[in-house]
């Protein structure tokens, strides 16, 4: 997983398992755009990654990915 900050917007790129087709790509992008703090979500089928831009936490993003039926890295919150 890669997290960077660009002009006060967080960019999170993480690997995704279970992506098989364009329909999966569209389903995941649509699910991620429902998160209020997400401004853009882009799935790369070839690399099996998703890049999410906005101010949503990586934990929130991973949760939505898993709820959509795909596998994302387990993210543990720090106290």
C-alpha positions in Angstrom: 0.0 0.0 0.0 1.2 3.5 -0.8 -0.1 6.7 0.8 0.9 10.1 -0.3 -0.4 13.7 0.3 -0.7 16.0 -2.6 -2.2 19.5 -2.1 -3.9 18.4 1.2 -5.6 15.5 -0.6 -4.6 11.9 0.5 -3.9 9.5 -2.3 -4.1 5.8 -1.3 -3.0 3.1 -3.7 -3.5 -0.5 -2.5 -3.5 -4.0 -4.1 -6.9 -5.7 -4.6 -7.7 -9.4 -5.0 -10.7 -10.6 -6.8 -10.8 -8.2 -9.7 -11.6 -10.1 -12.9 -13.4 -7.9 -15.4 -14.5 -4.5 -16.3 -17.8 -5.1 -14.4 -15.7 -5.7 -11.3 -13.8 -2.5 -11.9 -17.0 -0.4 -12.3 -18.6 -2.0 -9.2 -15.6 -1.2 -7.0 -15.2 2.4 -8.3 -18.9 3.1 -7.8 -18.8 1.6 -4.2 -15.7 3.8 -3.3 -17.3 7.0 -4.6 -20.1 6.6 -2.1 -17.6 7.4 0.7 -18.3 11.1 1.4 -14.6 12.1 1.6 -13.6 10.3 -1.7 -13.2 12.7 -4.6 -11.9 10.1 -7.1 -11.4 6.3 -7.3 -9.5 4.6 -10.1 -9.2 0.8 -10.5 -6.3 -0.6 -12.6 -7.4 -4.1 -13.7 -3.9 -4.9 -15.2 -2.1 -4.1 -11.9 -5.0 -5.2 -9.6 -4.8 -2.0 -7.7 -7.1 0.9 -6.7 -6.1 4.5 -6.2 -8.4 6.6 -4.1 -8.1 10.3 -3.7 -9.8 12.4 -1.1 -9.6 12.5 2.7 -11.0 9.1 3.6 -9.0 6.9 5.9 -7.2 3.8 4.5 -9.3 1.8 7.0 -12.5 3.1 5.6 -11.4 2.4 2.0 -10.4 -1.2 2.9 -13.7 -1.8 4.6 -15.7 -0.6 1.5 -13.5 -2.8 -0.7 -14.2 -5.8 1.4 -18.0 -5.1 1.6 -18.0 -4.9 -2.2 -16.8 -8.4 -2.3 -13.1 -7.9 -3.0 -10.0 -8.5 -0.8 -7.9 -5.6 0.3 -5.0 -5.5 2.8 -5.9 -5.6 6.4 -5.3 -2.3 8.0 -4.9 -1.9 11.7 -5.7 1.4 13.3 -3.0 2.8 15.5 -4.0 4.0 19.0 
